[in-house]
Amino acid sequence: FQPAEEGLGGAKAMVNEGLFEQFPVNGVYGLHNWPGMDIGEFAVRPGPMMAACDAFEITVIGEGAHGAMPHLGIDPVVCAAEIIGALQTITSRVKDPLDSSVISVTKIHAGDAFNVIPERVDLGGTSRSFTESVRNEIETGIARISEGIAAAHRCSVEINYMRQFPATVNHEAETELAAAAAARVAGDAKVRRDMPPSMGSEDFSYMLQDIPGCFVFIGNGEGEGGCTIHNPGYDFNDDVLTLGASYWASLARNFLREEAG
């Protein structure tokens, strides 16, 4: 019953407005259907299950000019192109290679005419990480690289780095409880404990920061065309409904039994 899930971070609003003060709980649990996993399979692991998600906007400002006379202006397009490539050195040359991260520039907007060098270029994208130290390193690195390259090209730059969701981190004891509940439904062999964490993100992470719990994946099958989540062709597999409901019932029994001692 979480509004504005992921996109606007509804979980944070719920926690900030006193969700767990109004409705005290001893544990929180989430279940997410997962394409690419076979129906009947569950995946769970302690520690990071999904990555932290941040967004960034970079505006490169130069001086517009005729495309035939670039020396009369300051070209922000060339500067922006260099920034895009250089940002990847944060993940490949700055942080520890054993600490996973992703930086993706997903938006580029500039200019309207074939023969006019625009005054500005707007870039946007997302960064993903599993630890606060890497998250901080990415934010600092984006600013350092963008400002340095902009200065080298005689441009100026405006940066807006937006922290969205922290990493979804499962708690040890609650993970074991969830795994046991899944095993009662699907059998031990169908509970994957070795699935790597996803670079996708989930704002259920805010709830896990306040209350111990666990976030689990349930297999949705391949789907027609191998469609993935956040895809217009995605189709929730109805065959998963009974498995998901059975998991929740099994988890409730395990949890109440554990609480009763």
C-alpha positions as CSV (number, residue, x, y, z in Angstrom):
1,F,0.0,0.0,0.0
2,Q,2.9,2.3,-0.8
3,P,2.0,5.4,-2.9
4,A,4.4,7.0,-5.4
5,E,6.6,3.8,-5.3
6,E,10.1,4.3,-6.6
7,G,9.6,7.4,-8.9
8,L,8.7,9.8,-6.1
9,G,9.8,7.8,-3.1
10,G,6.5,7.2,-1.3
11,A,8.1,5.0,1.3
12,K,10.2,7.9,2.6
13,A,7.1,10.1,3.0
14,M,5.3,7.3,4.8
15,V,8.2,6.8,7.3
16,N,8.6,10.6,7.8
17,E,4.9,11.0,8.5
18,G,5.1,8.4,11.3
19,L,4.2,5.1,9.8
20,F,6.0,3.0,12.3
21,E,4.9,5.2,15.2
22,Q,1.3,4.9,14.3
23,F,1.6,1.2,13.4
24,P,4.4,-0.3,15.4
25,V,5.9,-3.4,13.8
26,N,8.7,-5.8,14.5
27,G,9.7,-6.5,10.9
28,V,9.0,-5.3,7.4
29,Y,9.1,-7.5,4.3
30,G,8.8,-6.9,0.6
31,L,8.2,-9.2,-2.4
32,H,9.0,-8.2,-6.0
33,N,8.2,-10.2,-9.1
34,W,11.3,-10.8,-11.3
35,P,11.4,-11.6,-15.0
36,G,14.2,-13.9,-16.1
37,M,13.7,-16.1,-13.0
38,D,11.7,-19.3,-13.4
39,I,8.2,-19.5,-12.0
40,G,8.4,-21.3,-8.7
41,E,11.8,-19.8,-7.8
42,F,12.6,-17.2,-5.1
43,A,15.8,-15.2,-4.6
44,V,17.0,-13.8,-1.4
45,R,20.3,-12.7,0.2
46,P,21.4,-10.9,3.3
47,G,23.0,-7.5,2.8
48,P,22.5,-5.3,-0.3
49,M,19.7,-6.7,-2.5
50,M,19.3,-3.6,-4.7
51,A,21.4,-0.5,-5.3
52,A,21.1,3.1,-4.1
53,C,19.7,5.3,-6.9
54,D,20.6,9.0,-7.5
55,A,19.9,11.3,-10.4
56,F,22.0,14.2,-11.7
57,E,21.5,17.1,-14.1
58,I,24.5,18.9,-15.7
59,T,24.0,22.1,-17.7
60,V,27.0,23.1,-19.8
61,I,26.9,26.8,-20.8
62,G,29.0,28.3,-23.6
63,E,28.4,31.0,-26.2
64,G,26.2,30.3,-29.3
65,A,27.7,30.9,-32.8
66,H,27.2,30.0,-36.4
67,G,28.2,26.4,-37.1
68,A,30.5,27.6,-39.9
69,M,32.3,30.0,-37.5
70,P,32.9,28.1,-34.2
71,H,35.8,30.4,-33.3
72,L,33.3,33.2,-32.7
73,G,31.6,31.3,-29.9
74,I,32.3,28.7,-27.1
75,D,31.0,25.3,-28.1
76,P,29.2,23.6,-25.2
77,V,28.5,20.5,-27.3
78,V,32.1,19.5,-27.5
79,C,32.5,20.1,-23.8
80,A,29.5,18.1,-22.9
81,A,30.6,15.2,-25.1
82,E,33.9,15.1,-23.2
83,I,32.2,15.2,-19.9
84,I,30.0,12.2,-20.8
85,G,33.0,10.1,-21.6
86,A,35.0,11.2,-18.7
87,L,32.3,10.4,-16.1
88,Q,32.9,6.8,-16.8
89,T,36.4,7.1,-15.3
90,I,34.8,7.4,-11.9
91,T,33.7,3.8,-12.1
92,S,36.7,2.5,-13.9
93,R,39.6,4.5,-12.5
94,V,38.6,6.3,-9.3
95,K,36.7,3.9,-7.0
96,D,37.8,0.4,-5.9
97,P,36.9,-2.0,-8.8
98,L,35.5,-4.5,-6.2
99,D,32.8,-1.9,-5.3
100,S,30.1,-2.1,-8.0
101,S,28.6,1.1,-9.4
102,V,27.0,2.4,-12.5
103,I,26.9,5.9,-14.0
104,S,24.6,6.3,-17.0
105,V,24.0,9.6,-18.9
106,T,20.5,9.1,-20.3
107,K,19.5,12.5,-21.5
108,I,21.1,15.0,-23.9
109,H,19.3,18.1,-25.0
110,A,20.9,20.9,-27.1
111,G,20.2,23.0,-30.1
112,D,17.4,23.2,-32.7
113,A,19.2,24.1,-36.0
114,F,21.7,22.3,-38.2
115,N,23.9,25.4,-38.6
116,V,23.8,26.9,-35.1
117,I,26.1,26.1,-32.2
118,P,23.8,26.3,-29.2
119,E,24.5,28.3,-26.1
120,R,23.8,25.4,-23.7
121,V,23.6,21.6,-23.4
122,D,21.5,19.9,-20.7
123,L,22.6,16.4,-19.6
124,G,20.9,14.1,-17.2
125,G,21.3,10.6,-15.9
126,T,21.5,8.2,-13.0
127,S,24.1,6.7,-10.7
128,R,23.9,3.4,-8.8
129,S,25.9,2.1,-5.9
130,F,25.7,-0.2,-2.8
131,T,27.7,1.8,-0.2
132,E,27.5,5.3,1.1
133,S,31.3,5.8,0.5
134,V,30.9,5.0,-3.2
135,R,27.8,7.1,-3.4
136,N,29.8,10.1,-2.0
137,E,32.7,9.4,-4.3
138,I,30.4,9.5,-7.3
139,E,28.7,12.7,-6.3
140,T,32.1,14.4,-5.7
141,G,33.5,12.9,-8.9
142,I,30.7,14.2,-11.1
143,A,31.2,17.7,-9.8
144,R,35.0,17.6,-10.1
145,I,35.1,16.2,-13.6
146,S,32.3,18.4,-15.0
147,E,33.8,21.6,-13.5
148,G,37.3,20.8,-14.6
149,I,36.4,19.9,-18.2
150,A,34.1,22.9,-18.4
151,A,37.0,25.2,-17.3
152,A,39.3,23.7,-19.9
153,H,36.7,24.5,-22.6
154,R,36.0,28.0,-21.3
155,C,32.5,27.0,-20.5
156,S,30.6,27.2,-17.2
157,V,28.6,24.4,-15.7
158,E,25.7,24.0,-13.3
159,I,25.2,20.7,-11.5
160,N,22.2,19.3,-9.6
161,Y,22.9,16.0,-7.9
162,M,19.7,14.5,-6.4
163,R,19.9,11.6,-3.9
164,Q,16.9,9.5,-4.4
165,F,16.8,6.1,-2.7
166,P,19.4,4.4,-0.5
167,A,20.5,0.8,-1.1
168,T,18.0,-1.9,-0.2
169,V,19.8,-3.8,2.5
170,N,18.4,-7.0,4.0
171,H,18.9,-7.9,7.6
172,E,20.5,-11.2,8.5
173,A,17.9,-12.8,10.8
174,E,15.0,-11.6,8.8
175,T,16.5,-12.9,5.6
176,E,16.8,-16.4,7.1
177,L,13.2,-16.2,8.2
178,A,12.1,-15.2,4.7
179,A,14.2,-17.9,3.0
180,A,12.7,-20.5,5.3
181,A,9.2,-19.3,4.4
182,A,10.0,-19.5,0.7
183,A,11.5,-23.0,1.1
184,R,8.2,-24.2,2.7
185,V,6.4,-23.0,-0.5
186,A,8.9,-23.9,-3.2
187,G,11.4,-26.3,-1.6
188,D,15.0,-25.6,-0.7
189,A,16.3,-26.1,-4.2
190,K,14.1,-23.4,-5.6
191,V,15.3,-20.7,-3.2
192,R,18.3,-19.0,-4.8
193,R,20.8,-17.7,-2.2
194,D,23.5,-16.9,-4.8
195,M,21.7,-14.4,-7.0
196,P,23.8,-11.2,-7.4
197,P,22.2,-8.0,-6.1
198,S,20.5,-5.9,-8.7
199,M,21.6,-2.4,-9.8
200,G,18.0,-1.5,-9.9
201,S,16.6,0.3,-6.9
202,E,13.6,0.2,-4.6
203,D,12.4,2.9,-2.1
204,F,11.3,0.1,0.3
205,S,14.9,0.6,1.3
206,Y,13.7,3.6,3.5
207,M,11.6,1.2,5.5
208,L,14.5,-1.2,6.0
209,Q,16.6,1.6,7.4
210,D,14.1,2.0,10.2
211,I,12.9,-1.5,10.8
212,P,14.7,-4.8,10.3
213,G,13.3,-6.9,7.4
214,C,13.9,-8.5,4.0
215,F,13.2,-7.9,0.4
216,V,12.7,-11.0,-1.8
217,F,12.4,-11.7,-5.6
218,I,9.8,-14.1,-6.9
219,G,10.3,-15.6,-10.4
220,N,7.9,-14.3,-13.1
221,G,9.2,-16.5,-15.9
222,E,10.8,-15.3,-19.2
223,G,7.6,-13.7,-20.6
224,E,6.9,-13.2,-24.2
225,G,9.9,-11.7,-25.9
226,G,11.9,-11.8,-22.7
227,C,10.3,-8.5,-21.6
228,T,11.7,-6.9,-18.4
229,I,10.2,-4.8,-15.7
230,H,9.6,-1.1,-16.5
231,N,8.8,-2.2,-20.1
232,P,5.5,-1.5,-22.0
233,G,5.4,-5.1,-23.0
234,Y,5.6,-6.4,-19.5
235,D,3.0,-8.9,-18.4
236,F,2.6,-10.0,-14.8
237,N,2.3,-13.8,-14.8
238,D,-0.9,-14.9,-13.1
239,D,0.7,-18.3,-12.3
240,V,2.8,-16.5,-9.7
241,L,-0.2,-15.2,-7.7
242,T,-0.7,-18.4,-5.7
243,L,3.0,-18.8,-5.0
244,G,3.2,-15.2,-3.8
245,A,0.2,-15.5,-1.6
246,S,1.5,-18.8,-0.2
247,Y,4.8,-17.2,0.6
248,W,3.1,-14.4,2.6
249,A,1.1,-17.0,4.6
250,S,4.2,-19.0,5.2
251,L,6.2,-16.0,6.3
252,A,3.4,-14.9,8.7
253,R,3.4,-18.3,10.3
254,N,7.2,-18.3,10.6
255,F,7.3,-14.8,12.0
256,L,4.6,-15.3,14.6
257,R,6.2,-18.6,15.7
258,E,9.6,-16.8,16.0
259,E,8.0,-14.0,18.0
260,A,6.2,-16.4,20.3
261,G,9.6,-18.0,21.0
